[in-house]
Amino acid sequence: MMADGDKSAFAAALAELALLKRAELTQASYAAWWRAMRFDWTIAEFRRACEHLAKSRDFFPNPYHFERLRATACGTAASMWTAVLANLRRGEYRNGITIGGRTDRVIAAMGGYAALGLARSDELHFRERRFSEIWDELAEAESSRDALPEIAESRRSLGRNAGLVAVAELLDHGHRK
């Protein structure tokens, strides 16, 4: 998270990136960038990301590109699938050793490590594709929940309440017959 004192360093890093990409920034665009980035990035992370994007993109990025950069820095579906295959080959999952994090949640959605370990090798490319699909779905869901926790919580509350209402209605209708 950037503090108010980081605002000038943030503006300087963004201005340098804009200069390299021949983009023009207005006061309004600086303010929009600040609102979009300040709570999720430190000034050091932002500067490093600017340096990387300056070298790796031929256009001026937007906050979405910074978030994609962060997501790939945390591991991609392809790199995690390679780790899963190594775990399966070594049989580590049998001793309770797993990859952890999102990877374990994806594997659980696919039936678990043991089920995946039983898959025939000629089926693994289908499993890899499914792993990647679930990975992307979970990444999007986690990103949205992290960015909008109050909406995610209200949805969970609505879901719980809707379930209780449905049960109550079923019970009530059962007594009327």
C-alpha positions in Angstrom: 0.0 0.0 0.0 1.3 3.4 -0.9 1.2 6.3 1.6 0.3 9.8 0.7 4.0 10.6 0.9 4.6 8.2 -2.1 2.4 10.2 -4.4 5.3 12.3 -6.0 7.5 9.2 -6.5 4.5 7.4 -8.0 3.8 10.3 -10.3 7.5 10.4 -11.3 7.6 6.7 -12.1 4.4 6.9 -14.1 5.6 10.1 -16.0 8.9 8.3 -16.9 6.9 5.3 -18.2 4.6 7.6 -20.2 7.7 9.5 -21.6 9.2 6.2 -22.8 6.0 5.1 -24.4 5.2 8.5 -25.9 1.9 8.8 -23.9 0.5 12.0 -22.5 -0.9 12.1 -19.0 -3.3 14.7 -17.6 -4.0 15.6 -14.0 -7.2 13.6 -14.2 -5.3 10.5 -15.5 -2.7 10.8 -12.7 -5.5 10.9 -10.2 -7.2 7.9 -11.7 -4.0 5.9 -11.8 -3.3 6.8 -8.1 -6.8 5.7 -7.1 -6.4 2.5 -9.0 -3.0 1.5 -7.7 -2.3 3.0 -4.3 -4.0 0.4 -2.1 -2.6 -2.7 -3.8 1.0 -1.8 -4.6 3.9 -0.5 -2.6 6.0 2.2 -4.3 8.9 -0.2 -4.7 6.6 -2.8 -6.4 5.1 -0.1 -8.6 8.6 1.2 -9.7 9.8 -2.4 -10.5 6.6 -3.1 -12.5 7.1 0.2 -14.4 10.6 -0.8 -15.3 9.6 -4.2 -16.4 6.6 -3.0 -18.5 8.8 -0.3 -20.1 11.0 -3.0 -21.4 8.4 -5.7 -22.2 5.5 -3.7 -23.8 5.6 -1.5 -26.9 2.5 0.5 -25.7 1.6 2.4 -22.6 0.1 0.0 -20.2 -3.0 0.5 -18.0 -3.7 -0.8 -14.5 -4.9 -4.1 -16.0 -1.4 -4.8 -17.3 0.1 -4.2 -13.9 -2.4 -6.7 -12.4 -1.6 -9.3 -15.1 2.1 -8.8 -14.4 1.5 -9.4 -10.7 -0.6 -12.5 -11.5 2.1 -14.1 -13.7 4.8 -13.3 -11.1 2.8 -15.4 -8.6 2.9 -18.4 -11.0 1.0 -19.4 -14.1 -1.2 -22.4 -14.7 1.5 -23.9 -16.9 4.2 -23.6 -14.3 2.0 -25.0 -11.6 0.9 -27.9 -13.8 4.6 -28.8 -14.2 4.9 -28.8 -10.4 1.8 -31.0 -10.1 3.2 -33.5 -12.6 6.5 -33.7 -10.7 4.6 -34.2 -7.4 2.6 -37.0 -9.0 5.7 -38.7 -10.5 7.4 -38.7 -7.1 4.3 -39.7 -5.3 4.7 -36.9 -2.8 0.9 -36.4 -2.5 0.7 -39.9 -0.9 2.7 -38.5 2.0 0.5 -35.4 2.3 3.0 -33.2 0.4 1.1 -30.9 -2.0 1.9 -27.7 -3.9 -0.5 -25.6 -1.8 -2.5 -22.4 -2.5 -4.6 -22.1 -5.6 -2.9 -25.2 -7.1 -4.4 -27.4 -4.4 -7.8 -25.8 -4.8 -7.7 -26.5 -8.6 -6.6 -30.1 -7.9 -9.5 -30.5 -5.4 -11.9 -29.3 -8.0 -10.5 -32.0 -10.4 -11.1 -34.7 -7.8 -7.9 -34.5 -5.8 -4.3 -35.6 -6.2 -5.1 -39.3 -5.8 -7.6 -39.2 -8.6 -5.3 -37.3 -10.8 -2.5 -39.8 -10.0 -4.6 -42.6 -11.4 -5.1 -40.9 -14.7 -3.5 -42.5 -17.7 -0.7 -40.6 -19.3 -2.5 -40.4 -22.6 -5.3 -38.5 -20.8 -3.0 -35.9 -19.1 -3.2 -33.3 -21.9 -7.0 -33.2 -21.3 -6.4 -32.9 -17.6 -3.9 -30.1 -18.2 -6.5 -28.2 -20.2 -9.1 -28.5 -17.5 -6.5 -27.5 -14.9 -5.8 -24.3 -16.8 -9.5 -23.5 -17.2 -10.2 -24.0 -13.5 -7.0 -22.0 -12.6 -8.2 -19.1 -14.7 -11.7 -19.2 -13.1 -10.3 -19.3 -9.6 -7.8 -16.5 -10.3 -10.6 -14.3 -11.5 -12.8 -15.2 -8.6 -10.0 -14.6 -6.0 -9.1 -11.3 -7.6 -12.7 -10.1 -7.5 -13.2 -11.3 -3.9 -10.0 -9.5 -2.9 -10.9 -6.3 -4.7 -14.5 -6.3 -3.5 -14.8 -8.1 -0.2 -17.9 -6.3 0.9 -19.8 -7.5 -2.2 -18.5 -11.0 -1.8 -19.6 -11.1 1.8 -23.1 -9.7 1.1 -23.4 -12.4 -1.6 -22.5 -15.1 0.8 -25.0 -13.7 3.3 -27.7 -13.6 0.6 -26.9 -17.2 -0.3 -27.2 -18.4 3.3 -30.4 -16.4 3.9 -31.9 -17.7 0.6 -31.1 -21.2 1.6 -32.8 -20.7 5.0 -35.8 -19.1 3.3 -36.1 -22.0 0.9 -36.0 -24.5 3.7 -38.5 -22.6 5.7 -40.9 -22.5 2.7 -40.5 -26.2 2.1 -41.3 -26.9 5.8 -44.2 -24.5 5.7 -45.7 -26.0 2.6 -45.2 -29.5 4.0 -47.4 -28.6 7.0 -50.2 -27.1 4.8 -50.9 -30.3 3.0 
